[in-house]
Each structure stands twice: as C-alpha cells, then as structure tokens.
C-alpha cells in the first residue's frame, strides 16, 4: 500500500472486490489498476477527513461496481489471451506428459471431453468470481463457493477417465512420426504463448510435469524411489517457481 | 425524483467547468463540488463519469507524482471538452430560464377546476 493512511477494513474489502469484479468482467488489467489506485487515493483522503465509505460509493457497493464496469470497455484481447492460455496450457500439459511415455493415442471421447471440461471450468471460474465479489459474504461462504468450482474439473476429469474405460469410442492412434510432429508443434505453441503472454508459468509447469518422469526413468534408481521422487520434484519445483516469482513481483511494486 | 436523478447530466457539465480552470485529481474534484454545495451525492459517482468523458475524448489524464503520497491522475480538458462545456452552458441557461419561467408563473396562479386558472 502506497498511501500513508491505512484504509479501514471495509474499504480494503471493497477495493479487492472491485478488482475481482472488473477482472472477471474482462476489463483491461492496466485500466483496472488505474481506477483502483484512484479510488484508493480517494478513500484514504476521505478517511483522513472522517468520511464514511458510504459517502463515496453510495449505499450499494454492487451498484457502484456495475457503474464503473459499464464505463470500461471489455478487453477481448486479454480475455482471449487468458482463455487460450488455459486451454492450450491444459492440452500441452496432457500431450507432453503422454509423449514422455510413448506415442500418442486418444479416444474421441477423451478429446471432446477435455475440451468440454476446460470450457466448463473457465465459465464457472468467471461466474463464481463475479458472484463472490458483489456479495457481502463470510470467508466460509466464499470458500463454499470456490472449492466446488476448483474441484469440479478434477471430478469431471476423473469421471471422464472412467467413462472412457466403460464406453467405446473410436481411437485415434498417432504414429511415432505424427507424435513427434504434434510434440514439436505443442512445444512451439508453448513457447509462442509464453512470449505472447509474457510469462514463464506454462513452460515451467510443463517442464516440471514431464521432465522428472522422463529423467528418472533414465536413472538406475529403484522404481519405487522414482515414484516417490516424481511428485516431490514436480510440486516442489512449481512451488519454488511461484514463490520466487511472487518475491520478484513484490520487489517490482 | 431524487436529487441524484436530477443531477445526472448536470454533474458532467460541472465537472467540465471545474477541470477547465485547473488540472485536478479525483478527490479535489469531489471536494470542490462539495464546497459549491453538492452534499447529497456519492463522491464516487464522479469516476464513472470521468471514465466516460475520457472515452468520449472530452478530458485527458496524466499521472503525476505528488510530493507526498501516491501518484495521482490529473484531468485536463481537451478542445472537444471545451466545446462540450460551451454547449452545456448554453443548454443550462435555456433550461434554467425555462424552468424558472414555469415555476414563477405557476406559483403566481392557483388552479381551479381543471384547466381554468385565475390570476390572483
């Protein structure tokens, strides 16, 4: 917080909710930060003079958020960027980890199911965030909404795996050559997406999901040891990356 | 009709008039409006208006570092904004005259049996 005056709890909550509301409405993140900064300044000036938050945003925070949101254009480019990043990210992770185990082969059900689940996930995250940010809710209530949203794709993916075993749909087998080509294309996609979105996250996640498995099979370690080491390296690596990038992000601010 | 509803549209013109004289930031604008007597409106309503006026090219903004505290967004009027202000002043003068005419005239008369009016 750059302001000298510490904002009261109510104002901080409002600012955070506004940020989430505007973000889940697909507004440009730079513009969001600009209006947030302006309102933070206003709220702290008002706080200095003992004005309550209602004097600034009126009686209904939700209505006020809508008023702001209506005046900001939807940033389709950024929105599209995130959706694409999630979809291609999901698929590149699946493809790359399958590739490290051999040639690719998928059933039609798997391919369609993956696309549908990803779409459901993106839709429910945006709806959920928007809903949470406009209501005055306790942390428990927010969790009660968020946890199912996050868990939903996990269950759907699990369901898909079982359904895939039970139901026979045509299989699409890719030859060694085709798998290689898909692998290279995915890799190029990952690099391209990362450059475009200016983030390392996708590369790091894919690397930590696929490489440990591949590298460990090259070692003379026991199979059990490999099985234990793989998730540790995977989660540890991604965790460390997220930790470092949070520190760097804080230093920048 | 609430004051807030009546204020819609009028507030735009007032903001333009204040910005015309001096580069100002958000809180300053709300503060000025208050000293001019606008007490009942929610101060935050100026931001959606400022966002729209920026979109329409009536005002521009620059971020400036203040000596103490955070950087601030200062608003200034564009040539298009000046034109808009002139139009607003003209419209407001007309509207004010008309409303005053109605109110003065009608308060001097009392209504009796529908359309018939008698001068007092």
Interface residues (C-beta under 8 A of the other chain):
Chain A: X2 X3 X4 X34 X35 X37 X38 X39 X40 X41 X42 X45 X46 X51 X54 X55 X56 X57 X58 X64 X67 X68 X70 X71 X72 X73
Chain B: X25 X26 X27 X30 X42 X43 X44 X45 X47 X48 X51 X52 X55 X68 X69 X70 X71 X72 X73
